[in-house]
Amino acid sequence: MNKFNFLLNLRKYWQHFVIWIASGSDLQVWQESDWHGNISCWHAYDPITGRSACFGSEEEIRIWIDKCYYR
């Protein structure tokens, strides 16, 4: 594993750790981006139900949240 990949993985795990510490039982939504800051996907995780999803745009994740939580 080269230094670049190591730093990317470290950044990803740090993001997940911070979200886990700060969230409790709230719906967790975060964006994943590449090294240049370009958003690659949006993630959502509901710790109460264990459901998770990944989408390519903010609009898609908003639609998913609306369908799941605001029927």
Order of alpha helices (4+ residues) and beta strands (2+ residues): alpha-beta-beta-beta-alpha
